[in-house]
Amino acid sequence: MIVLVTGASSGIGLETARQLMQQGACVYAASRSGGETPEADNGGGEIIPVKMDVNRAEDLQNVLNRICNEQGRLDAVVCNAGNGLAGAVEDTSEEEMRYQMETNFFGTMKTIQACLPVFRQQKRGRIVVVSSVAALVPIPYQAFYSASKSAALLSLQALSMEVKSFGIQCCAVLPGDTRTGFTSARRFTDRSQRPDSPYASRFDKSIGKMERDERNGMSPSFIARAIVRQLARRHMKPTVVPGLPYKLICLALRIVPNRLKLWIVGKMY
């Protein structure tokens, strides 16, 4: 299997690349930094680090051309590149909103668009997007992160209907709290850091709770296993929520009235 994984320098992306390699896949591990990716302990596969920014069309096309020239095909893409932004909606500038959407949504869609001509020509291909439980559950003080993940999820679901006749399958994986470098790399809006923000006290308390949950969350290898299992299936599931607690949370919040859902999430954060 020939797989392109974005955001593969650390966390879920790196673990996905490692596990695919251990199962014999040739993985092009893409990240903005490029560089060397640690080898897996066993398996006959290979990890090939490539420097690629999902927001640069030229980078995407160069990597796709390289894969096709070297391998003659591309079997799957795992869209994992993303980032986080925290701040109240009122404390978020337009530039900061665009920053959040740029990689999580537009970068994901650009990556998929770059791969689609290859998949259509082959009459087969697999697309996995790493979304988030936040795509289904609005998170206060991370409104635009939730929006970016929700946009990616719904766009992928629409795409799945458009490309089914070409033999292309789509799957969204929605992790909950996960222990990765995402927590320490999260950006904060400028105005959220001002002591005179009317949201300062509640914001600090909420973000502190989120960071504790993330640091005590699932391992990136657990999420990676869910991704690799889908790529190994004959027919991928449209949506996967790893971990029983998060499956139950998503199910419960879909059933309860919206007002109650917002009250529950508000009490959590």
Secondary structure by P-SEA (a helix, b strand, c coil): cbbbbccccccaaaaaaaaaaaacccccccccccccccccccccbbbbbbbbccccaaaaaaaaaaaaaacccccbbbcccccccccccccccaaaaaaaaccccaaaaaaaaaaaaaaaaaccbbbbbbcccccccccccaaaaaaaaaaaaaaaaaaaaacccccbbbbbbbbcccccccccccccccccccccccaaaaaaaaaaaaaaaaaacccaaaaaaaaaaaaacccccccccccaaaaaaaaaaacccaaaaaaaaaaac
